[in-house]
């Protein structure tokens, strides 16, 4: 009983030490708030992934199947979200996505409609003059 309580307390302390600093309490907000927020969110997912992985390892050591399963699932999901946030940091990709999210654009007073083109089984978008 004492051993199980000690392991649970270690897990809580480990998780808190990894997660709480990432929330940015007391950190100044920079002029590029969007970039800072994106980085902070990405770091939170990384820290959650590490904490969940630690929980999964603790579950393996303690032979607790529920803790192992939940820790593994949490680590995998957090790692997935971290990778998605990391990939979305590319400015050119965001600008391209913003452009192609519109049904049409006007360039130099001329209207261009978005069309779907399929080449070799892959779907692409292009703008053609209306």
C-alpha positions in Angstrom: 0.0 0.0 0.0 2.8 2.4 0.9 4.7 1.4 -2.2 1.8 2.1 -4.4 1.1 5.5 -2.8 4.8 6.4 -3.2 4.8 5.5 -6.9 1.6 7.6 -7.4 3.2 10.5 -5.7 6.3 10.2 -7.8 4.2 10.2 -10.9 2.3 13.3 -9.9 5.5 15.1 -9.0 7.2 14.1 -12.2 4.2 15.2 -14.3 3.8 18.5 -12.5 7.5 19.3 -12.9 7.3 18.8 -16.6 3.9 20.3 -17.4 3.6 23.4 -15.1 6.7 25.3 -16.4 5.4 25.1 -19.9 2.2 27.1 -19.2 4.2 30.2 -19.1 3.2 31.7 -15.8 4.9 35.0 -15.4 6.6 35.0 -18.8 6.4 38.3 -20.7 4.3 38.5 -23.9 6.4 39.3 -26.9 5.3 41.6 -29.7 5.1 38.5 -31.9 2.4 36.9 -29.7 1.1 34.5 -32.4 4.5 33.0 -32.9 5.1 32.8 -29.2 1.7 31.2 -28.6 2.3 28.7 -31.3 5.7 27.7 -29.8 4.2 27.6 -26.3 1.4 25.3 -27.5 3.9 23.0 -29.3 6.0 22.8 -26.1 3.0 21.9 -24.0 2.2 19.0 -26.3 5.9 17.9 -26.1 5.8 18.0 -22.3 2.5 16.2 -22.1 4.0 13.5 -24.3 7.0 13.1 -22.0 4.8 13.0 -18.9 2.4 10.4 -20.5 5.4 8.3 -21.5 6.7 8.4 -18.0 3.2 7.3 -16.8 3.3 4.4 -19.2 6.7 3.3 -18.0 5.6 3.6 -14.4 2.5 1.4 -15.3 4.9 -1.2 -16.8 7.1 -1.2 -13.7 4.1 -1.4 -11.4 2.4 -4.0 -13.6 -0.7 -1.7 -13.8 -2.3 -2.3 -17.2 -4.7 0.6 -17.0 -1.9 3.1 -16.3 0.2 1.6 -19.0 -2.6 1.8 -21.6 -3.6 5.4 -20.7 0.0 6.5 -20.5 0.8 5.0 -23.9 -2.4 6.5 -25.5 -1.7 9.9 -24.1 2.0 9.8 -25.2 1.0 8.8 -28.8 -1.7 11.4 -29.1 0.5 14.2 -27.6 3.4 13.2 -29.9 1.0 13.4 -32.9 -0.3 16.8 -31.9 3.3 18.0 -31.3 4.4 16.9 -34.8 1.3 18.6 -36.4 2.1 21.8 -34.6 5.8 21.6 -35.5 4.9 21.1 -39.2 2.4 23.9 -39.2 5.1 26.4 -38.2 6.2 26.9 -41.9 5.0 30.3 -42.9 4.8 29.5 -46.6 2.6 26.5 -46.0 0.2 28.6 -44.0 0.1 31.3 -46.6 -0.6 28.7 -49.4 -3.4 27.2 -47.3 -4.9 30.6 -46.7 -4.8 31.4 -50.5 -6.4 28.1 -51.5 -9.1 28.3 -48.8 -10.9 30.9 -51.0 -13.2 29.9 -53.8 -11.9 32.7 -56.0 -9.3 35.5 -55.9 -9.1 38.8 -57.7 -5.7 39.8 -59.1 -5.3 43.1 -61.0 -9.1 43.3 -61.3 -9.4 39.9 -62.9 -11.3 37.1 -61.2 -9.8 33.6 -60.9 -11.8 30.6 -59.7 -10.4 27.7 -57.8 -10.5 24.4 -59.7 -9.7 20.8 -58.5 -7.2 18.9 -60.7 -6.4 15.3 -60.3 -3.0 14.1 -61.6 -1.8 10.5 -61.1 -4.4 10.0 -58.4 -3.4 13.1 -56.4 -5.7 16.1 -55.9 -4.4 19.5 -56.6 -5.9 23.0 -56.7 -5.3 25.7 -59.3 -6.8 29.0 -60.1 -8.2 29.6 -63.6 -9.5 32.8 -65.1 -13.2 33.0 -64.8 
